Amino acid sequence: MKEQEFRLFYEANYRAVYHYLLSLTKNPADAEDLTQEAFLKYEKKYFSSLQEGSAYMLLCRIGKNQWLNQLRKEQRQVTAELDQLASEENMEESILDRQHAIQIHEFVHQLKEPYKEVFLLRVFGELSFQQIAKLFGKSESWAKMTFYRGKKMVMEKMEEKG
């Protein structure tokens, strides 16, 4: 008797649940799969204990949760693939960056004081302009101006070198 009741319940609610999930997924095959999974899960856990009025809402919620889980899984796969591509690109970039960094260090060490020290404190020491100004006993605008002038000198030397 239970099997026949469920079949009638299934036939009465299938189209509504399918159309709801189709509106979410925009894909008939995915909506079909999710609808089937929702009914299977519903039958195993809830069919004998719920009234028919609340069944539709529960089926839609089950289907929606399955769809969201599917989206999360796909997102994790895409993220993993992008991470792998990024790490391969980062390896090539890091080699070029190391060569570039060595060249920048050479140019920075050719700077006169205080440009050299301000540049090093800002870029490699990661100090704020306020902290740099405090170290030199100067204003924050002095620290900014000194850094930007030093940076400009380094960039000019890089352009000359090619």
C-alpha positions in Angstrom: 0.0 0.0 0.0 2.8 2.4 0.8 4.4 2.0 -2.6 1.1 2.8 -4.3 0.6 5.8 -2.1 4.0 7.1 -2.9 3.5 6.6 -6.7 0.3 8.7 -6.5 2.1 11.3 -4.5 4.9 11.3 -7.0 2.6 11.7 -9.9 0.7 14.5 -8.2 3.8 16.5 -7.3 6.5 15.7 -9.9 5.8 18.5 -12.4 5.6 21.2 -9.8 8.9 20.2 -8.2 10.6 19.7 -11.6 9.5 23.2 -12.8 10.8 24.8 -9.6 14.2 23.1 -10.0 14.2 23.9 -13.7 13.8 27.6 -12.8 16.9 27.3 -10.6 19.1 25.3 -12.8 18.0 26.5 -16.3 18.9 23.0 -17.4 16.3 20.3 -18.1 18.6 17.4 -17.5 19.9 18.8 -14.2 16.3 19.6 -13.1 15.3 16.0 -13.9 18.2 14.5 -11.9 17.6 16.8 -8.9 13.8 16.1 -8.9 14.5 12.3 -8.9 17.0 12.7 -6.1 14.7 14.9 -4.1 11.9 12.3 -4.3 14.2 9.5 -3.4 15.5 11.4 -0.4 11.9 12.4 0.6 10.6 8.8 0.3 13.4 7.5 2.5 13.2 10.1 5.2 9.8 11.8 5.3 7.1 10.2 3.3 5.3 8.3 6.1 5.5 11.1 8.6 4.4 14.3 6.8 1.1 15.6 5.7 0.7 16.2 2.0 0.4 20.0 2.3 3.9 20.4 3.6 5.4 17.8 1.2 5.7 20.2 -1.8 7.7 22.7 0.2 10.0 20.1 1.6 10.6 18.5 -1.8 11.5 21.9 -3.2 13.8 22.6 -0.3 15.5 19.2 -0.7 16.0 19.8 -4.4 17.3 23.3 -3.9 19.8 22.1 -1.3 21.0 19.3 -3.6 21.4 21.9 -6.4 23.4 24.2 -4.1 25.6 21.3 -3.1 26.2 20.5 -6.7 27.1 24.1 -7.4 29.5 24.2 -4.5 31.2 21.0 -5.7 31.6 22.4 -9.3 32.9 25.6 -7.8 35.6 23.7 -5.8 36.6 21.8 -8.9 37.0 25.0 -11.0 38.9 26.7 -8.1 41.3 23.7 -7.9 41.9 23.8 -11.6 42.5 27.6 -11.5 44.9 27.2 -8.6 46.9 24.6 -10.5 47.1 26.9 -13.5 48.0 29.8 -11.4 50.8 27.9 -9.6 52.3 26.9 -13.0 52.2 30.5 -14.1 53.5 31.7 -10.8 56.5 29.5 -11.1 57.5 31.1 -14.4 56.7 34.6 -13.0 58.6 34.0 -9.8 61.8 33.1 -11.8 61.3 36.3 -13.8 60.5 38.2 -10.6 63.6 37.0 -8.9 65.7 38.3 -11.8 63.7 41.5 -11.8 64.1 41.9 -8.0 67.9 41.5 -8.2 68.0 44.2 -10.8 65.8 46.5 -8.6 68.1 45.8 -5.6 71.1 46.9 -7.7 69.4 50.1 -8.7 68.2 50.8 -5.1 71.7 50.4 -3.7 72.9 53.0 -6.2 70.5 55.6 -4.7 71.7 58.4 -2.4 70.5 58.7 1.1 67.8 59.2 2.3 66.1 57.9 -0.8 67.7 54.5 -0.5 66.8 54.0 3.1 63.2 55.3 2.7 62.7 53.1 -0.3 64.0 50.0 1.5 61.9 50.7 4.6 58.8 51.2 2.6 59.1 48.3 0.1 61.0 45.6 1.9 60.4 46.7 5.5 56.7 47.3 4.7 56.6 50.3 7.0 53.9 52.9 6.6 54.8 56.5 5.7 53.9 57.6 9.2 56.3 55.1 10.7 59.1 56.1 8.3 58.5 59.8 9.1 58.8 59.0 12.8 62.1 57.2 12.3 63.6 60.2 10.5 61.9 62.8 12.7 60.2 64.3 9.6 56.6 64.7 8.4 54.6 62.1 6.7 54.5 64.1 3.5 58.3 64.2 3.6 58.4 60.4 3.8 56.0 60.1 0.8 57.8 62.6 -1.3 61.2 61.0 -0.6 59.8 57.5 -1.4 58.2 58.7 -4.7 61.4 60.5 -5.8 63.5 57.4 -5.0 61.0 55.2 -6.8 61.1 57.5 -9.8 64.9 57.3 -9.8 64.8 53.5 -9.8 62.2 53.4 -12.6 64.3 55.8 -14.7 67.4 53.5 -14.2 65.3 50.5 -15.2 64.1 52.2 -18.3 67.7 53.1 -19.3 68.8 49.6 -18.8 65.8 48.2 -20.7 
